[in-house]
Amino acid sequence: MSATREIKERIDSVNNTLKITNAMYMISSTKMNNARKALANTEPYFYALQDMFGRVLRHLPDGYSHPYLDAREVTSKSDLRRAIICVTADKGLAGAYNHNVLKLTEEKLRPANNDMLYVVGEVGRQYFANHNVNVDGAFHYTAQKPTLSRARSIAYQMLDLFERKEVDEVYIIYTRMKNSMETETEIRQLLPLIRLNEEFFKQNMTKLSGVYQETFDMEPGPDLLLNNIIPDFINGYIYSALVESYCAEHSSRMQAMDAANKNGSELVQELSIQYNRERQAQITQEITEVCAGAKARALQQKKHKKKDMPKFENQQGEDLDTFQAGALH
């Protein structure tokens, strides 16, 4: 009886867990859809901004130099002071989402070279605190609700560090959604815009191959134009990274909860079969015990009945059995 009770309790426990995982799956699905809508609503502006930025880069004068575009001269790469933004989630149960971002951050971070670490998400903050890694800044309430204002505050803080020459390079590590089922952890250089500059040149030259390229003048000058465009561009890129990470987090959580639901259902099925077998064995044992008891009681009653049976005598007082035996002879 104790075995069936334990199996029954475990089945109830798994079913209660399945209710939680199902609810988390539905919540993540709703949040991911909302995040995708928010990203889709802002994509036209940022795509237009990126296109304009690429056009400006194509028409810059030869030999033009700008602090946001050019790499700083240092004696060696080890002397570069870098700021790294690590985008994680505020909670776990999202598969390998947080693990992949934290692993890549640990590979790129150089504490011995005075690299500065900025973390988005409570999981990353607690992880680095537990591993004795100094966190220079944590952006709270950003991972679960990425907005333009929060992205702008991060961008302005990075721009301020770069302008005051406290850092020479700024990177962001986030998770990009390749498609609805696949994610990829990426690291992008935000400042200076060397790598982004190269990417934009490649993309725009591919798009504009064989197409007439207009010429225009920059008034009052390229410096003022870039000083206005680049902060908005960095803000838009950070916002896109935050929303991409937010979508990837809930996509990973949906996959993790879906796998948990499937495994839980299989476990409940196996436990139900085990419970039925144990219950059937108990019923069989009870029937066997009842039948054995009834048979033993019947035999006992038969013995008592035979023992108490009265003896019949003939008229001479002889025993009936003796009389019958003599009569046969």
Order of alpha helices (4+ residues) and beta strands (2+ residues): alpha-beta-alpha-beta-alpha-beta-alpha-beta-beta-alpha-alpha-alpha
